[in-house]
C-alpha cells in the first residue's frame, strides 16, 4: 500500500520530465526529416573534437579522481573545491572566464600570439572549452567509482608485493570499471552537448549545440528537429547503458 502511494506521488515529476520528449516525437516533421545546410559539418566537429577532448579529460582527470578518493586532509579538500568551482559555475560565465584567462589579451594569449598561435575561435579553443565543460564531471564521478574500491584489497595487494602502479592498474581499475564507464559517459554528454562555454570562447568551428541555436534563430523551430534527434542519438545511449549496468551491478531493483 505504501509502495503504491509513493508511486502515485512520483507520477507528477516523472510526467513533467517526460513531456518534452513526447512533444519531440509528436512535433517532429517526419515527412521533411533532413539535415539543414552545415549540420553535417557541425556533427563532424562535435564528434571528432569531442573525442580529442575526452582523451584529454580521461588522461588528466583519472589521477585527480584516484588521489581525491584515496587521500584525505586539508590539501585534498582544497583540491576538491578547485574541481567543484568550475562544475558549479554557469557555463556562460565560464566562457567569459576562459576568454579572460586564455584570450588574446591574457598573459598566455600574448605568449601564444608571439608564436603565431591563439586559443580563440579555432579547433584548439573548441577542445579546451569542451575540456572545461566535461573534466569536473568526470573527476567527481570517477572519484566515486574509486572510492568504492575496498582499501583492504589494496592493502592485501601491497602485502603480496604489488607496487603502487600495479595495485592501481590490476586491482583498482578493474574493480572501478563500471563506475569509470559511467564517468566517461557523463563527461561525453557534457562535452558534446556543451553550449555556453563554447558559444563564448569558441564560436567557430561550430558544433551541434551552436548550430542548433543558429538554425533556430535563422529558420525557426522546424529547422532544428533533425539535428536535435541526432544530438540525442550521439549522447544518450552510452550513458543510459552505463548507468543501467551500474544499477544492476549495485543490486538495485
N, C-alpha and C positions, 0 to 999 in steps of 0.2 A: 504493500500500500504506500509506504513512504517512498519507495523507488519510483512508483508511478507519479506521485506528487512532484518529485524532483524533476522527472522528465517533462511534465507539463509546464513547470516553471522555467525550464530551459528552452522551450519552444520559441518564445518571442526573440531571444537573442539569436538562436540558430536561423530563424526565418529572416531576421534583419540581415544577417551575413549572407544568406543565400540569394536574396532578392536581386542584387546587381548581376549575378551570373545567370539567373533565369532570364533577366532582361536582355543580357547579351545574346543569348540563344534566340530569343523571340524577335529581337530588333535587327539582327544581322541581315543585310540584304543578300541572301544566299544566291539569288539569280545574277547579281552583279559582283560576285565574290572575286576580287582580283587585287593585285598589288598596285599601289599608286606609283607615280614616277619617283624613282630614287629609293623606294622601300627596299629593294634587293641589296643596294649598297649599304643601307643602314643595318640590315641583318648581318651582312658580312663584317662590318665594322664592329658591331656589338659582340659577335661570337668570337672572331679571331683575336681582337684586342682583349676581350674578356678572358680568354684562355691564358693570354700572357699575364694579365693581372692576377688570375687565380694561381698561377705558378709562383709569382712573387709573394702572394698572400700566404700560401702554404709554407713556402721556404722560410719566410720571415716570421710568420705567426706561430709555427709549431714550437720552436724553442721557448718563446714567451709563454705560451699556454702551459707547457710542461713545467717551467720554472714556477709560474703562479700556482699551479696545482700542488706542487711538492715542497715549496718553500714558504715559510711564514716570516713574521717580523714586519717591522716598520717599512723597510725598503720595498717588500713585495706589495704592501698595501698602497704605497705611493705609486708603484708601477701599475697596479690595478686601476687606480684613479686616472692615470695617464691614458689607459685603454678606454675607460668609460667616458671620459670627457668628449672625444670625437664621436663616440657612438651616440651620445645624448644631444650633441649639437645639431640644430636643424640644418638640413642639407644646404639650403641656400646660404645660410651663414657660413657653413663650412667652405663653400665655394669661394665666398669673398675672402675668407682667411687664407685659402690657398693662393688666390691672386696676390694677396699681400705678402705671403711668405715666399712664393716661387715665381711671381710675375716679373716682368721686365725691369721694374724699378726696385726690386728687392735685392739684397746682397747676393744671394745665389743667382738671381736673374741677371744681374750686372756681370757676374763672373762668367755665366754661360754665354752672354752676348759677346764678350771678348773672344770667345772661342767660336763664334758664329752659330750658336745654338740658342734655343729658347724652350720654355715649358708652358706655352700658351697657344691654344687652338692648333694643336698638332697631335699625332698619334701618341707621342710620349706623354703629353699632358692628359690625354684621354685615359691612358692606362693609369697614370698617377691618381686621377680623380676616382677611378674605379677602385684602386687600392685603398684609398681613404674611405670609400663607401663600404667596402667589404671586410677589411682587415680587423676592425674591432669586433665585428660579429663572429668572425672565425675564431679569434682568440678566446672570447668568452665561452663559446660553445665547445671548443676543443679543450679548454681548461676543465669544464665539467666532465668531459669524457676521460681525461687523465685523472681527475680527482676520484673517479670510480675504480681505478686500479688499486687493489689492496696493497698496502705497504708491506704486509707480511710476505707476499710473494716476491716483491723486490728484495726484501731482506734475505729471503731464502736463496735467491739467485746470487746475492753478494756472498753469502756463506759458502756457496758452491764454487766460488772463484770467478763469477762473471763480473766483468768490468762495468763501469757506468754506462758506456755506449752499448755494450752487449745487453744489459738489463733493459735499456730503453728500446733497443731495436727488436729483441727477441721476446720480451715479456710485456712491456708497456704498450707498444704499438698494436700487437695482435689483440690484446685484451680491450683496448680502447677503440678498436677499428670501427665498430658500429657507430659510436658517438662521433668519431672523427669524420665518418662519411656524412653524418648529418650536419656537422660543422661546415664541411666543404659545400654541401648542397645549400645551406643557408647563405653562405658567402656568395655562392654563384647567383642566387636570386638577387642579392643586393648589388652585385657587380653589374649584371646585365640590365637590371631594372633601374639603376641609379639615374636620376634626372637632375635634381637640384645642383649637386656639386658639378656635374658635367656641364650643365647649362651655363653656369657662371664661368667655369675655369677652362672648359674645352668644348665650346660650341661646335667647332669643326675638329675632326670629322664627325659627322652626325650619326649617332647610334639610334637604335629603335625608339627609346623614350623621347629624345629630342625630335625625331622625325614624326612621331605621333603628335606632338604638340604643334609642329609646323603644319602638318596636314589638317589638323583640327582648326587652326587659325585661318588657313587659306581656303579650304574646301568644305568645311563643316563635318558634322559627326559621321555622316555616311562614308566618308573617305578614310576612316581610321579603323573600321571593324576588322578588316583582313589582317592588318598589322597587329592589332590587339590580340587576335587569336594566335598569331604566330609567336608573339611575345610570351603569352601564357604557355604555349606548347614548348617553348625552349626553356622555360623557367620552372614550371610547376611539377612535371612528372618526377624529376630526380629527387627534390626534397620530400615530396609526398611519399615516394617509395622508401626513402631512407628513414623518415620519421615513423612509418608504419612498421618497418623492420625493427627499429629501436624499441618501439612499443611492444612488439611480440617478444623480443629478447628479454625485456624487463619483466615479462609475465603479466602485463596489464591486460585485462579482459574488457 
